[in-house]
């Protein structure tokens, strides 16, 4: 039997009641006889075919096969048959071949046995290998998850901490942490920065909060364009500040060692200033 025939046989093996079986009509096609010859051989030697190696499908079993394997010749032909198909296990097929005693039946039965053996080896191999592969995959996923969590813990702290130190070229980390500080505000953000630029405005435009920007160097054209489209920022021009500050909800005060337009270009720090007296004095300078 060539590989083409063996591959064809493999496509005609189904699983019913937890075991691999073949339909009587498929066996007849392979043995080059009519289906009734298969069933005649069965009934004439019924004592050699206990139900564990050959049985008639129930209507539900036949319908299930027909719906799942519509390309099978036996299943396709079931619609024109008066009786439910009979199936044979590997042992049943061997017994059937000894009864038919034709050269074709002998050759085909050997190919069928080889197919069953090959499929059994394949199933057993995968029973062993699949769990190991799954364990390896799970380990890789766990390791990758841990690394991702560690990465996000670096950039996405569970709470806004008191001090941050950023080194040269840490652009992503510095912008990410600053964004988290902005997002932690409940209602209001006050920003003091003499060099607030369009990049900062672009980000702030996405925040649904009340925002004040205090700066001495304001581009009037940029402000006009922004206010035509957005209304969440109040621009206050003052020339009394050197450092950069962020105030959240008039309760938290951060000092920032870098202008927002230069974040991450050089080493700088962001610090939470917890002295309420300093906070209130700064608010007084900003708002009055």
QUIPEGI-V609368 format. One record per residue. N is the residue number from 0. SS is DSSP state (H for helix, E for strand, - for the rest). PHI is phi in radians with two decimals (* if undefined). D_FIRST is the distance of its C-alpha to the first C-alpha in Angstrom with 1 decimal. Layout:
# QUIPEGI-V609368
n={N;N}
ss={SS;SS}
phi={PHI;PHI}
d_first={D_FIRST;D_FIRST}
This chain:
# QUIPEGI-V609368
n={0;1;2;3;4;5;6;7;8;9;10;11;12;13;14;15;16;17;18;19;20;21;22;23;24;25;26;27;28;29;30;31;32;33;34;35;36;37;38;39;40;41;42;43;44;45;46;47;48;49;50;51;52;53;54;55;56;57;58;59;60;61;62;63;64;65;66;67;68;69;70;71;72;73;74;75;76;77;78;79;80;81;82;83;84;85;86;87;88;89;90;91;92;93;94;95;96;97;98;99;100;101;102;103;104;105;106;107;108;109;110;111;112;113;114;115;116;117;118;119;120;121;122;123;124;125;126;127;128;129;130;131;132;133;134;135;136;137;138;139;140;141;142;143;144;145;146;147;148;149;150;151;152;153;154;155;156;157;158;159;160;161;162;163;164;165;166;167;168;169;170;171;172;173;174;175;176;177;178;179;180;181;182;183;184;185;186;187;188;189;190;191;192;193;194;195;196;197;198;199;200;201;202;203;204;205;206;207;208;209;210;211;212;213;214;215;216;217;218;219;220;221;222;223;224;225;226;227;228;229;230;231;232;233;234;235;236;237;238;239;240;241;242;243;244;245;246;247;248;249;250;251;252;253;254;255;256;257;258;259;260;261;262;263;264;265;266;267;268;269;270;271;272;273;274;275;276;277;278;279;280;281;282;283;284;285;286;287}
ss={-;-;H;H;H;H;H;H;H;H;-;-;-;E;E;E;-;-;E;E;E;E;E;H;H;H;H;H;H;H;H;-;-;-;H;H;H;H;H;H;H;H;H;H;-;H;H;H;-;-;-;-;-;E;E;E;-;-;H;H;H;H;H;H;H;H;H;H;-;-;-;-;H;H;H;H;H;H;-;-;-;-;-;-;-;E;E;E;-;H;H;H;H;H;H;H;H;H;H;H;-;-;H;H;H;H;H;H;H;H;H;H;H;H;H;H;H;H;H;H;H;H;H;H;H;H;H;H;H;H;H;H;H;H;H;H;H;H;H;H;H;H;H;H;H;H;H;H;H;H;H;H;H;H;H;-;-;-;-;-;-;-;E;E;E;E;-;-;-;-;H;H;H;H;H;H;H;H;H;H;H;H;H;-;-;-;-;E;E;E;E;E;-;-;-;-;-;H;H;H;H;H;H;H;-;-;-;-;-;E;E;E;E;E;E;-;-;-;-;H;H;H;H;H;H;H;H;H;H;-;-;-;E;E;E;E;E;-;-;-;-;-;-;E;E;E;E;E;-;-;-;E;E;E;E;E;-;-;-;H;H;H;-;-;-;-;-;E;E;E;E;E;E;-;-;H;H;H;H;H;H;H;H;H;H;H;H;-}
phi={*;-1.47;-1.09;-1.06;-1.13;-1.13;-1.14;-1.12;-1.06;-1.02;-1.31;-1.81;-1.68;-2.09;-1.89;-2.34;0.97;1.45;-2.27;-1.43;-2.43;-2.24;-1.34;-1.03;-1.18;-1.23;-1.10;-1.06;-1.10;-1.23;-1.41;1.10;-2.36;-1.37;-1.04;-1.12;-1.12;-1.11;-1.26;-1.09;-1.07;-1.14;-1.19;-1.28;-2.29;-1.03;-1.19;-1.57;-2.17;-1.07;-1.08;-1.21;-1.99;-2.83;-2.74;-1.45;-1.19;-1.29;-1.07;-1.12;-1.12;-1.15;-1.13;-1.12;-1.12;-1.11;-1.30;-1.56;-2.23;-1.16;-1.46;-1.24;-1.06;-1.15;-1.25;-1.07;-1.40;-1.05;-1.07;-1.72;-1.71;-1.43;-2.11;-1.20;-1.14;-1.83;-2.10;-2.26;-1.38;-0.99;-1.17;-1.14;-1.16;-1.08;-1.10;-1.09;-1.13;-1.20;-1.49;-1.19;0.93;-1.97;-1.10;-1.13;-1.07;-1.12;-1.12;-1.14;-1.09;-1.08;-1.12;-1.13;-1.04;-1.06;-1.14;-1.06;-1.09;-1.09;-1.14;-1.13;-1.09;-1.10;-1.12;-1.11;-1.07;-1.28;-1.07;-1.43;-1.36;-1.04;-1.04;-1.13;-1.14;-1.11;-1.10;-1.10;-1.13;-1.09;-1.08;-1.11;-1.10;-1.06;-1.12;-1.15;-1.09;-1.08;-1.13;-1.12;-1.09;-1.10;-1.11;-1.22;-1.11;-1.18;-1.68;-2.28;-1.06;-1.12;-2.28;-1.24;-1.48;-1.46;-2.41;-2.29;-2.15;-2.06;-1.76;-0.96;1.27;-1.54;-1.16;-1.11;-1.06;-1.15;-1.14;-1.11;-1.14;-1.08;-1.06;-1.13;-1.11;-1.02;-1.19;-1.32;-1.20;-1.47;-2.33;-2.34;-2.24;-2.01;-2.11;-1.93;-2.81;-1.26;-2.22;-1.04;-2.18;-1.16;-1.13;-1.12;-1.10;-1.05;-1.20;-1.11;-1.12;-1.53;-1.64;-1.57;-2.44;-1.41;-2.25;-2.13;-2.04;-1.88;-2.73;-1.62;-1.90;-2.01;-1.48;-1.06;-1.16;-1.11;-1.10;-1.07;-1.13;-1.13;-1.24;-1.23;-1.92;-2.27;-2.36;-1.71;-2.14;-1.82;-1.68;-2.12;-1.62;-2.54;-2.10;-2.17;-2.06;-1.82;-1.45;-1.79;-2.38;-2.27;-2.13;-1.88;0.94;1.00;-2.16;-2.09;-2.12;-2.01;-1.76;-2.19;-1.36;-2.32;-1.13;-1.10;-1.29;-1.99;-0.96;1.45;-1.29;-2.38;-1.14;-2.73;-2.33;-2.11;-2.25;-1.47;-1.78;-1.62;-1.30;-1.19;-1.13;-1.08;-1.02;-1.17;-1.13;-1.16;-1.05;-1.11;-1.18;-1.28;-1.61;-2.09}
d_first={0.0;3.8;6.7;8.1;6.2;6.9;10.2;10.9;10.6;12.9;15.3;15.6;16.8;20.6;23.4;26.0;28.9;27.7;24.2;20.7;19.9;18.0;19.9;20.1;19.8;16.5;15.1;16.6;15.0;11.5;12.7;14.5;17.8;20.9;21.7;24.6;22.6;21.1;24.7;26.1;23.9;25.1;28.8;28.9;27.8;29.3;30.6;27.2;26.5;29.1;29.4;28.0;24.5;24.8;27.5;28.6;29.0;32.6;33.7;34.0;30.5;29.1;31.4;30.4;26.7;27.6;29.8;27.5;24.1;25.3;22.2;20.2;20.0;21.3;24.1;25.1;25.4;27.4;30.5;30.5;29.8;32.8;31.3;29.9;26.1;24.9;22.6;20.7;20.3;17.7;19.9;20.4;16.7;16.6;19.8;18.7;15.8;18.5;20.7;18.5;17.5;15.3;12.4;10.4;11.8;11.0;7.2;7.4;10.1;8.6;6.3;9.7;11.7;10.1;10.9;14.3;15.1;14.4;16.5;19.1;19.5;20.0;22.5;24.4;24.5;26.0;28.3;29.8;29.8;30.8;34.2;34.9;34.2;36.3;39.1;39.0;39.1;42.0;43.8;43.6;44.8;47.6;48.7;48.6;50.6;53.1;53.6;54.0;56.5;58.4;58.5;59.8;62.3;63.7;64.1;64.4;66.8;67.0;70.8;73.0;74.2;77.7;76.9;74.3;74.2;72.2;71.8;71.6;68.7;67.6;67.7;64.9;66.1;69.7;69.0;66.7;69.4;72.1;70.1;69.7;73.4;74.1;71.7;73.3;76.5;77.1;79.5;81.2;80.6;83.5;82.6;85.2;84.0;86.0;83.0;80.9;78.7;76.4;73.3;75.1;76.1;72.6;71.3;74.3;73.8;70.7;72.8;74.4;77.4;81.1;81.4;84.4;84.3;87.4;87.7;90.3;88.1;86.7;85.4;87.1;84.8;81.7;83.4;84.3;80.8;79.4;82.0;81.1;77.7;78.1;80.9;79.9;81.9;85.6;86.7;89.8;91.4;93.1;94.0;94.8;91.4;89.9;87.0;84.0;83.8;81.6;83.1;81.0;82.7;86.0;84.8;82.7;83.8;81.6;82.8;80.5;81.1;79.4;79.9;76.9;76.2;75.8;73.7;71.6;73.0;75.2;75.6;77.3;77.7;77.9;80.1;81.0;84.8;85.8;89.6;90.6;93.9;92.3;89.9;92.9;95.0;92.1;91.6;95.4;95.3;92.3;93.5;97.3}
